[in-house]
Amino acid sequence: MTETRGHTATPERDRPPRRGGRGMFARLRAWPSRAALFVRQVVAELRKVVYPTRNQLLTYTAVVLVFVAVMIAIVSVLDLIFGWATLAVFG
């Protein structure tokens, strides 16, 4: 192991954790401003949202319903097949 000559700094892992200078009461007093900032940021993000038109909404809803119906059919058929196979093997 080599040592650096004249290096007197304490390694980072040996230092006690920093307190940051803000006590518990300072953080408690700051919560209204943090909450207001959060609300302002939420409103700013909601202004960026592009809402779908009525036709798009109906199209997306139909696509989702058809997809769910197809998946229900596939799972039902697989359930019947595995049920018959289980009955044939262990029945």
C-alpha positions in Angstrom: 0.0 0.0 0.0 1.4 3.4 -1.0 0.9 6.5 1.0 0.8 10.0 -0.4 3.4 12.2 1.4 1.9 15.1 3.2 -1.7 14.1 2.7 -3.6 14.8 5.9 -7.2 14.9 4.7 -9.6 12.4 6.4 -11.0 9.9 4.0 -14.7 10.5 3.2 -15.9 7.3 4.9 -14.2 8.3 8.2 -15.9 11.7 8.4 -19.0 12.2 10.5 -22.2 12.8 8.5 -22.9 16.5 7.7 -25.8 18.1 9.4 -26.5 20.5 6.6 -27.1 23.5 8.8 -30.9 23.3 8.7 -32.5 22.0 11.9 -35.8 20.2 12.3 -37.7 23.4 12.9 -36.3 25.1 9.8 -37.6 22.1 7.7 -41.0 22.4 9.4 -41.3 26.1 8.6 -40.4 25.4 5.0 -43.1 22.9 4.2 -45.7 25.5 3.0 -43.3 26.9 0.4 -42.4 23.4 -0.8 -46.1 22.5 -1.0 -46.8 25.6 -3.0 -43.9 24.8 -5.4 -45.3 21.3 -5.8 -48.7 22.6 -6.7 -47.3 25.1 -9.2 -45.3 22.3 -10.9 -48.3 20.1 -11.1 -50.4 22.8 -12.7 -47.5 23.5 -15.1 -47.3 19.9 -16.1 -51.1 19.6 -16.5 -51.0 22.5 -19.0 -48.7 20.5 -21.2 -51.2 17.6 -21.4 -52.9 17.1 -24.8 -56.3 15.7 -24.3 -57.8 13.3 -26.9 -60.7 14.4 -29.0 -64.1 12.6 -28.7 -63.4 10.5 -31.8 -60.0 9.5 -30.5 -61.4 8.6 -27.1 -64.1 6.4 -28.7 -61.5 4.7 -30.9 -59.1 4.0 -28.0 -62.0 2.7 -25.9 -63.1 0.3 -28.6 -59.5 -0.9 -29.2 -59.1 -1.6 -25.4 -62.4 -3.4 -25.2 -61.7 -5.6 -28.2 -58.2 -6.4 -26.9 -59.6 -7.4 -23.5 -62.3 -9.6 -25.1 -59.7 -11.4 -27.2 -57.5 -12.0 -24.2 -60.4 -13.3 -22.2 -61.2 -15.7 -25.1 -57.6 -16.9 -25.2 -57.3 -17.5 -21.5 -60.7 -19.2 -21.4 -59.7 -21.6 -24.2 -56.3 -22.4 -22.5 -58.1 -22.9 -19.2 -60.5 -25.4 -20.9 -57.6 -27.3 -22.5 -55.5 -27.5 -19.4 -58.7 -28.5 -17.4 -59.4 -31.4 -19.8 -55.7 -32.4 -19.8 -55.6 -32.5 -16.1 -58.8 -34.5 -15.9 -57.5 -37.0 -18.5 -54.2 -37.5 -16.6 -55.4 -37.5 -13.0 -59.1 -38.3 -13.5 
